[in-house]
């Protein structure tokens, strides 16, 4: 599988992009890139994948990208464009020229056991954020707290705070505010009795 095909696979399967036909049209002008995709629900990006090979004339690539972005401007499109350059190593001038009109991701041709991971890292700006597991699934905080607290410090108040923690920050704040109010009221009542 070529790097361009890996890019396509990751963007379609993980980023939920839709592949555009080849060639695709903007207005009445046809554009032909290795792959072209459009983002799904939450984004409106257009991603063009350009496979650079030894015989690729980079000036032609720059002209095609410039023409695409100009056509989108004429059509008053608000879609940002990202050019993913694969396989060959582009010249710095090529990257600088294309980056004037769109985002450029020079992926190259990663190889080895983590080639897919390297490509995914390059494409991470185009992919949705991964949902991290909830903290509760990472460790049993109640059990760790029970081990960390000496038995002598365990009281009804500590148990109440720990019980409230499972319901969130607001519940803990209510328990603490209630405990402070009760302590302050008890101290004031004691002061009144001593007078």
SULFENDA-V497821 format. One line per field, one symbol per residue. psi: psi as a letter, one per 20 degrees, with the letter a starting at -180 (. if undefined). burial: I if it has 9 or more other ideal C-beta (glycine too) atoms within 8 Angstrom, else O. A space follows every 50 residues. Layout:
psi: ???
burial: ???
This chain:
psi: prhghggggghghhikqppqrorqqocjpqporgqpqqrcgirkqppppo oprhjpohhhgggggggghghhghjkqjpqppooprfroqqhhgggghih irqpnnhbmqrahkghhgghghihiiqqqppqqqhhihrnhgghghhhpq hhiprhgghggghhhhirghhghggggggggggggghgghhhhi.
burial: OOIIOIIIIIIIOIIIIOIOOOOIOIOOOOIOIOIIIIIIOOOOIIIIII IIOOOIOIOOIIOIIIIIIOIIOOOOOOIIIIIIIIIIOIOOOIIOIIIO OIIIIOIIOIOOOOIOOIIIOIIOOIIOOOOOOOOOOOOOOOOIIOOOIO OOOOOOOIIIIIOIIOOOOOIIOIIIOOIOOOOOOOOOOOOOOOO
